[in-house]
């Protein structure tokens, strides 16, 4: 009788052991394919390794000898805060992000032009060489009102018509003006650049979707309105109204967008509990992180959808996020609570530029301060930040 009981127990338990072993092996295969890097949340703490499924590729944006010009009219003379200033920006030459050489000849830079991650043997002072562009923190644009901060952000976002010069974003650029708005041109593959996204207000979400669903939906909506091939777009966002699943043809881009959303929320330190909550249930700092996560998806999703195989094979260029006085009306603790997630995003390869009247809010996470006046750059100063140990 006892033998029969033992045989029955083995028959019941054996399948569960097999399932557990299969699941464990799958997990090991995933970790062998992911990219890892370490971040420092506190200079006194041991760096924490973060695992992301899609390999992050550094982004950069360069503005070369560009100006923004507004015609002087009677109305502007009467009502403008700068009635006699024809140029909102004049002869701007700036580079942002992670790029080895900010020369004008690099309109289609390859991955070889990007700096290798810092090693633990490098100086902890993060001193940059004269010709290197490697913003490992938030870049601040400061100056009085009407100094050109917002105009520069709009120029970087492709929302302002520039006179002369041009800009280069990631793996492509729009040296020849392509209209007052629109994404820069690029080559399909790992060089496809992320799209600069401007945030100028606190996100205003309803509770129709959970936080996780909202972030994925931001990517789907970005693909819906992008210039991605309409046939592929139809497979990605479904033929229905909601666009919640892929359709015939087995297109796997939507799962890829979900994977990308997982990576972004991991970097921004959004917890599982927060992701399954409604936006209104979050603290203000977490709501800002959700807004930044949605901006990241809006920046990267169209590029992933355009070449999903390239994204899996070569990785994804990380987002360029432009903050126009986003935190100026908030208490400094809001920025402090968001700081780890923002630094993780930057050190994974993203770019964050903030126009602000309150640079003190960004103490400890700002690596550079650019002062503007009258549409011109007065100073461009570097600020040393602790160097994390990277392991990619």
C-alpha positions as CSV (number, residue, x, y, z in Angstrom):
1,X,0.0,0.0,0.0
2,X,2.8,2.4,0.9
3,X,4.5,1.6,-2.4
4,X,1.3,2.6,-4.3
5,X,1.2,5.9,-2.4
6,X,4.8,6.7,-3.2
7,X,4.2,6.0,-6.9
8,X,1.2,8.3,-7.0
9,X,3.1,11.1,-5.3
10,X,6.0,10.8,-7.8
11,X,3.5,10.9,-10.7
12,X,1.9,14.1,-9.3
13,X,5.2,15.9,-8.5
14,X,7.4,15.0,-11.4
15,X,5.7,17.3,-14.0
16,X,6.0,20.3,-11.7
17,X,9.7,19.6,-11.3
18,X,10.1,19.5,-15.1
19,X,8.2,22.8,-15.5
20,X,10.4,24.4,-12.9
21,X,13.6,23.2,-14.5
22,X,12.4,24.4,-18.0
23,X,11.5,27.8,-16.6
24,X,14.9,28.1,-14.9
25,X,16.7,27.2,-18.1
26,X,14.7,29.8,-20.0
27,X,15.7,32.4,-17.5
28,X,19.4,31.6,-17.9
29,X,19.1,31.9,-21.6
30,X,17.5,35.3,-21.3
31,X,20.3,36.6,-19.0
32,X,22.9,35.4,-21.4
33,X,21.4,37.6,-24.1
34,X,20.7,40.7,-22.1
35,X,23.0,43.8,-21.7
36,X,24.1,44.7,-18.2
37,X,25.6,47.7,-16.7
38,X,26.1,49.1,-13.2
39,X,24.8,52.3,-11.8
40,X,25.7,54.2,-8.6
41,X,22.7,55.3,-6.6
42,X,24.9,56.6,-3.8
43,X,28.7,57.2,-3.9
44,X,29.0,55.3,-0.7
45,X,27.0,52.3,-1.9
46,X,28.1,49.3,-4.1
47,X,27.0,49.8,-7.7
48,X,23.8,48.0,-8.6
49,X,23.7,45.9,-11.8
50,X,20.7,46.4,-14.1
51,X,19.7,43.8,-16.7
52,X,18.0,45.0,-19.8
53,X,16.7,42.8,-22.6
54,X,17.4,45.1,-25.6
55,X,21.0,46.4,-25.8
56,X,21.1,50.2,-25.1
57,X,22.9,52.2,-27.8
58,X,24.1,55.7,-26.9
59,X,22.4,58.7,-28.5
60,X,23.6,62.2,-29.3
61,X,22.3,65.4,-30.9
62,X,24.5,68.1,-32.5
63,X,23.5,71.6,-33.5
64,X,25.9,73.2,-36.0
65,X,25.9,76.9,-36.7
66,X,22.1,77.0,-36.6
67,X,19.9,80.1,-36.0
68,X,16.2,80.7,-35.4
69,X,14.9,83.9,-37.0
70,X,11.6,85.5,-36.5
71,X,10.4,88.4,-38.8
72,X,10.0,91.7,-37.0
73,X,6.4,92.9,-37.4
74,X,4.4,95.7,-36.0
75,X,2.7,93.3,-33.5
76,X,6.0,92.0,-32.3
77,X,7.3,95.5,-31.8
78,X,4.2,96.4,-29.7
79,X,3.7,93.2,-27.7
80,X,6.9,91.0,-27.8
81,X,9.1,90.8,-24.8
82,X,12.1,91.3,-27.1
83,X,10.6,93.5,-29.9
84,X,13.9,94.5,-31.5
85,X,15.5,91.0,-31.5
86,X,15.2,89.4,-34.9
87,X,17.0,86.2,-34.0
88,X,15.7,84.0,-31.2
89,X,18.9,82.0,-31.5
90,X,22.1,83.0,-33.3
91,X,24.9,80.7,-34.6
92,X,24.4,77.9,-32.1
93,X,27.1,75.2,-32.0
94,X,26.5,72.6,-29.4
95,X,26.7,68.9,-28.9
96,X,24.8,66.8,-26.4
97,X,24.9,63.1,-25.4
98,X,27.4,60.4,-26.0
99,X,29.6,60.9,-29.0
100,X,33.3,60.8,-29.4
101,X,33.9,63.6,-31.9
102,X,31.4,66.5,-32.4
103,X,32.8,67.3,-35.8
104,X,30.5,68.5,-38.6
105,X,31.7,65.6,-40.9
106,X,29.9,63.0,-38.8
107,X,26.4,63.2,-40.2
108,X,26.1,59.4,-40.3
109,X,28.3,58.2,-37.4
110,X,28.7,54.5,-36.8
111,X,28.9,52.8,-33.5
112,X,32.7,53.1,-33.7
113,X,32.5,56.8,-33.1
114,X,30.8,56.2,-29.7
115,X,33.0,56.1,-26.6
116,X,33.4,52.8,-24.8
117,X,31.9,52.6,-21.4
118,X,34.0,53.9,-18.5
119,X,36.1,51.3,-16.7
120,X,36.6,51.2,-13.0
121,X,40.2,52.3,-13.5
122,X,39.2,55.8,-14.7
123,X,39.3,58.8,-12.5
124,X,36.3,59.3,-10.3
125,X,36.3,63.0,-11.1
126,X,34.8,62.2,-14.6
127,X,37.0,64.8,-16.3
128,X,36.2,65.1,-20.0
129,X,38.7,65.6,-22.7
130,X,38.5,68.8,-24.8
131,X,37.0,67.2,-27.9
132,X,34.8,64.6,-26.2
133,X,31.0,64.8,-25.7
134,X,29.8,62.4,-23.0
135,X,27.1,64.0,-20.9
136,X,26.7,61.6,-18.0
137,X,24.1,63.7,-16.3
138,X,21.4,66.2,-17.0
139,X,22.4,69.2,-19.2
140,X,20.9,72.4,-17.9
141,X,20.0,75.4,-20.0
142,X,19.9,78.5,-17.9
143,X,19.4,82.2,-18.5
144,X,16.8,85.0,-18.1
145,X,13.4,84.8,-19.7
146,X,13.5,85.2,-23.5
147,X,17.2,84.3,-23.5
148,X,16.6,81.4,-26.0
149,X,16.2,78.3,-23.7
150,X,12.9,77.2,-24.9
151,X,13.7,78.1,-28.5
152,X,16.8,75.9,-28.3
153,X,14.8,73.0,-27.0
154,X,12.3,73.4,-29.8
155,X,15.1,73.5,-32.3
156,X,16.5,70.3,-30.9
157,X,13.1,68.7,-31.1
158,X,12.7,69.7,-34.7
159,X,9.8,72.1,-34.0
160,X,11.6,75.3,-35.0
161,X,12.6,76.3,-38.5
162,X,16.3,77.0,-38.5
163,X,18.3,79.3,-40.7
164,X,21.5,77.9,-42.0
165,X,23.5,75.0,-40.4
166,X,21.5,72.1,-39.1
167,X,21.3,69.3,-36.6
168,X,22.4,65.7,-36.4
169,X,20.5,63.2,-34.2
170,X,21.9,59.8,-33.5
171,X,22.6,58.0,-36.7
172,X,21.2,60.6,-39.1
173,X,20.5,64.3,-39.5
174,X,18.5,67.0,-41.2
175,X,21.3,69.3,-42.4
176,X,18.9,70.5,-45.1
177,X,15.7,71.8,-43.6
178,X,12.8,69.4,-43.8
179,X,10.0,71.6,-42.6
180,X,9.1,73.3,-39.4
181,X,8.6,70.0,-37.7
182,X,9.4,66.3,-38.2
183,X,12.0,63.7,-37.3
184,X,15.5,63.8,-38.7
185,X,16.4,61.5,-41.6
186,X,18.2,58.3,-40.7
187,X,19.3,54.9,-42.0
188,X,17.4,51.8,-41.0
189,X,19.3,49.6,-38.5
190,X,21.2,50.3,-35.3
191,X,21.8,53.8,-36.6
192,X,18.1,54.7,-36.6
193,X,18.0,57.6,-34.2
194,X,15.6,58.1,-31.4
195,X,13.3,61.0,-31.7
196,X,13.7,64.0,-29.4
197,X,10.6,64.5,-27.2
198,X,9.7,67.8,-25.5
199,X,8.0,67.7,-22.1
200,X,6.8,71.0,-20.8
201,X,4.1,70.1,-18.3
202,X,3.2,67.5,-15.7
203,X,1.5,64.4,-17.2
204,X,-2.3,64.4,-17.0
205,X,-3.3,60.8,-17.1
206,X,-6.8,59.3,-16.5
207,X,-7.2,56.0,-14.8
208,X,-8.6,54.1,-17.7
209,X,-5.3,52.1,-18.0
210,X,-2.8,50.9,-15.4
211,X,0.6,52.6,-15.4
212,X,2.2,49.6,-17.3
213,X,-0.6,49.7,-19.9
214,X,-0.3,53.4,-20.3
215,X,3.5,53.2,-21.0
216,X,3.1,50.5,-23.6
217,X,0.2,52.4,-25.2
218,X,2.4,55.5,-25.5
219,X,4.7,53.4,-27.7
220,X,1.8,52.0,-29.8
221,X,0.4,55.5,-30.3
222,X,3.8,56.8,-31.4
223,X,4.0,54.1,-34.0
224,X,0.4,54.9,-35.1
225,X,1.2,58.5,-35.9
226,X,4.8,57.9,-37.2
227,X,6.0,57.4,-40.7
228,X,6.5,53.7,-40.3
229,X,5.4,51.7,-43.4
230,X,1.6,51.5,-43.2
231,X,1.4,47.8,-43.9
232,X,3.8,47.0,-41.0
233,X,2.1,49.6,-38.9
234,X,-1.3,47.9,-39.4
235,X,0.2,44.6,-38.2
236,X,1.8,46.3,-35.2
237,X,-1.2,48.2,-33.8
238,X,-4.0,45.9,-35.1
239,X,-6.8,46.7,-37.4
240,X,-9.2,47.5,-34.5
241,X,-9.7,50.6,-32.5
242,X,-7.7,49.7,-29.5
243,X,-4.5,48.5,-31.1
244,X,-3.8,46.1,-28.2
245,X,-2.5,43.1,-30.1
246,X,-0.7,42.1,-33.2
247,X,-2.6,40.6,-36.2
248,X,-2.0,38.1,-39.0
249,X,1.5,37.6,-40.2
250,X,3.0,36.9,-36.8
251,X,4.5,40.4,-36.4
252,X,6.4,40.4,-33.1
253,X,6.8,44.1,-32.8
254,X,4.2,44.6,-30.1
255,X,6.0,42.1,-27.8
256,X,9.2,43.9,-28.6
257,X,7.6,47.2,-27.5
258,X,6.5,45.5,-24.3
259,X,10.0,44.4,-23.7
260,X,11.3,47.9,-24.4
261,X,8.7,49.2,-21.8
262,X,10.0,46.7,-19.3
263,X,13.6,48.0,-19.8
264,X,12.6,51.6,-19.5
265,X,10.5,51.1,-16.3
266,X,13.3,49.1,-14.8
267,X,15.8,51.9,-15.4
268,X,13.4,54.5,-14.1
269,X,13.0,52.5,-10.9
270,X,9.2,52.0,-11.2
271,X,8.2,49.1,-9.1
272,X,5.8,46.3,-10.0
273,X,3.3,47.6,-7.5
274,X,3.4,51.1,-9.1
275,X,3.1,49.6,-12.6
276,X,-0.1,47.8,-11.7
277,X,-1.5,50.9,-10.1
278,X,-3.6,53.6,-11.6
279,X,-1.7,56.9,-12.3
280,X,-3.7,58.8,-9.7
281,X,-2.6,56.4,-7.0
282,X,1.1,57.4,-7.4
283,X,3.1,60.0,-5.6
284,X,3.9,63.2,-7.6
285,X,7.5,62.1,-8.3
286,X,6.4,58.7,-9.6
287,X,3.8,60.4,-11.8
288,X,6.7,62.4,-13.3
289,X,8.7,59.2,-13.9
290,X,5.7,57.7,-15.7
291,X,5.5,60.8,-17.9
292,X,9.2,60.4,-18.7
293,X,8.7,56.7,-19.4
294,X,5.9,57.5,-21.9
295,X,8.2,60.1,-23.5
296,X,10.9,57.4,-23.8
297,X,8.5,55.1,-25.5
298,X,7.4,57.8,-27.9
299,X,11.0,58.5,-28.7
300,X,12.1,54.9,-29.3
301,X,9.0,52.9,-30.4
302,X,8.9,54.1,-34.0
303,X,12.5,53.2,-34.5
304,X,12.0,49.8,-33.1
305,X,8.9,49.3,-35.3
306,X,10.8,50.4,-38.4
307,X,13.4,47.7,-38.0
308,X,12.5,45.2,-35.2
309,X,15.1,42.7,-36.3
310,X,17.8,45.4,-36.2
311,X,16.6,46.3,-32.7
312,X,17.0,42.7,-31.5
313,X,20.3,42.2,-33.2
314,X,22.1,45.6,-32.7
315,X,20.1,47.3,-29.9
316,X,18.2,50.5,-29.6
317,X,19.4,54.1,-29.5
318,X,18.2,55.5,-26.2
319,X,15.8,58.5,-26.0
320,X,16.5,62.2,-26.1
321,X,14.3,63.9,-23.5
322,X,13.9,67.7,-23.5
323,X,12.4,69.2,-20.3
324,X,11.1,72.8,-20.6
325,X,11.0,74.0,-17.0
326,X,9.2,70.8,-16.1
327,X,10.1,70.8,-12.4
328,X,10.4,74.5,-11.8
329,X,7.1,74.8,-10.0
330,X,7.8,71.7,-7.8
331,X,9.7,71.2,-4.6
332,X,13.4,70.1,-5.0
333,X,12.5,66.8,-3.3
334,X,10.5,65.8,-6.4
335,X,13.6,66.0,-8.6
336,X,15.6,64.2,-5.9
337,X,13.1,61.3,-5.9
338,X,13.4,61.1,-9.7
339,X,17.2,61.4,-9.8
340,X,18.2,57.8,-9.7
341,X,15.9,56.9,-12.5
342,X,17.0,59.8,-14.6
343,X,20.7,59.1,-14.1
344,X,20.1,55.4,-15.0
345,X,18.5,56.4,-18.2
346,X,21.3,58.8,-19.1
347,X,24.1,56.3,-18.2
348,X,22.3,53.6,-20.3
349,X,22.8,56.0,-23.3
350,X,19.9,58.5,-23.1
351,X,20.1,62.3,-23.2
352,X,18.2,64.6,-20.9
353,X,18.4,68.4,-21.4
354,X,16.4,70.7,-19.1
355,X,15.7,74.4,-19.5
356,X,15.2,75.8,-16.0
357,X,15.2,78.8,-13.8
358,X,16.0,76.6,-10.8
359,X,19.3,74.9,-11.4
360,X,19.6,74.1,-7.7
361,X,16.8,71.5,-8.2
362,X,19.2,69.4,-10.2
363,X,22.2,69.5,-7.8
364,X,23.9,66.1,-7.8
365,X,22.5,65.0,-11.2
366,X,23.5,67.8,-13.5
367,X,26.8,67.3,-15.4
368,X,26.8,70.5,-17.5
369,X,25.4,74.0,-17.4
370,X,24.9,76.1,-20.6
371,X,24.1,79.8,-20.0
372,X,22.2,81.7,-22.8
373,X,21.6,85.4,-23.2
374,X,20.0,87.2,-26.2
375,X,19.9,83.9,-28.2
376,X,23.6,83.3,-27.8
377,X,25.7,80.9,-25.7
378,X,27.6,82.7,-23.0
379,X,29.2,79.8,-21.1
380,X,29.3,76.0,-21.3
381,X,30.6,74.6,-18.1
382,X,31.1,71.0,-17.0
383,X,30.2,69.7,-13.6
384,X,31.9,66.6,-12.2
385,X,29.8,63.6,-11.2
386,X,30.8,60.3,-9.6
387,X,31.7,57.8,-12.3
388,X,29.7,54.5,-12.1
389,X,31.4,51.2,-12.9
390,X,29.9,49.9,-16.2
391,X,29.7,46.3,-17.2
392,X,28.2,46.0,-20.7
